[in-house]
């Protein structure tokens, strides 16, 4: 695990900064997109960080029924604004 992933605050900042830069074109991302933020780390370690961000309500899940994506909490169209629970 890289130093960046080991420091939860730094990892969270890196993800939020990366997602904010992309916000003009996308608000939802696949897990594989986060692997680009941490190219030297194992997917399992990245998944742990992303899941912790969901638990901390920094990110939230979005599902189309067949695909799960992640978005910044409160940005873009999410479940709450689509009438889903």
C-alpha positions in Angstrom: 0.0 0.0 0.0 1.4 3.4 -1.0 1.9 6.2 1.5 -1.0 8.0 -0.1 -3.5 5.2 0.5 -2.1 4.7 4.0 -2.9 8.4 4.9 -6.7 8.4 4.7 -7.0 12.2 4.7 -4.6 12.5 1.8 -6.3 9.6 -0.1 -9.7 11.3 0.4 -8.3 14.6 -0.8 -6.8 13.0 -3.9 -10.1 11.3 -4.8 -12.2 14.4 -4.2 -9.8 16.6 -6.1 -9.7 14.2 -9.0 -13.5 13.9 -9.1 -14.0 17.7 -8.8 -11.7 18.2 -11.9 -13.8 15.7 -13.8 -17.1 17.2 -12.6 -17.6 19.2 -15.8 -17.9 16.0 -17.8 -19.0 13.3 -15.3 -20.4 13.0 -11.9 -20.4 9.2 -11.5 -17.4 6.9 -11.8 -16.7 3.2 -12.1 -14.4 1.6 -9.6 -11.8 1.1 -12.3 -11.7 4.9 -12.7 -10.3 5.2 -9.2 -7.5 2.9 -10.1 -6.1 5.7 -12.3 -5.8 7.9 -9.2 -3.7 5.2 -7.4 -1.9 3.4 -10.3 0.7 1.9 -8.1 -1.7 0.3 -5.6 -3.6 -3.0 -5.5 -7.3 -2.9 -6.3 -8.1 -4.4 -3.0 -6.4 -1.5 -1.1 -8.1 1.0 -3.3 -11.5 -0.6 -2.7 -11.0 -0.4 1.0 -10.3 3.4 0.8 -13.3 4.0 -1.5 -15.6 2.0 0.8 -14.4 4.0 3.8 -15.3 7.2 1.9 -18.8 5.8 1.3 -19.1 5.0 5.0 -17.9 8.6 5.9 -20.5 9.9 3.4 -17.9 11.6 1.2 -19.0 9.4 -1.7 -22.2 7.6 -2.4 -23.2 4.6 -4.5 -25.3 4.9 -7.6 -26.7 1.8 -9.2 -28.4 1.4 -12.6 -29.5 -2.1 -11.6 -26.7 -3.8 -13.3 -23.8 -1.5 -12.6 -22.6 0.3 -9.5 -20.9 3.6 -9.7 -19.7 6.2 -7.2 -20.4 9.9 -7.0 -19.5 12.7 -4.6 -22.3 13.0 -2.0 -24.7 15.6 -3.2 -23.3 16.2 -6.7 -25.0 15.1 -9.9 -28.2 13.1 -10.1 -28.2 10.6 -7.3 -30.8 8.2 -5.8 -32.5 10.8 -3.7 -33.3 13.1 -6.6 -34.5 10.2 -8.8 -37.2 9.2 -6.3 -35.4 6.1 -5.2 -34.5 5.1 -1.7 
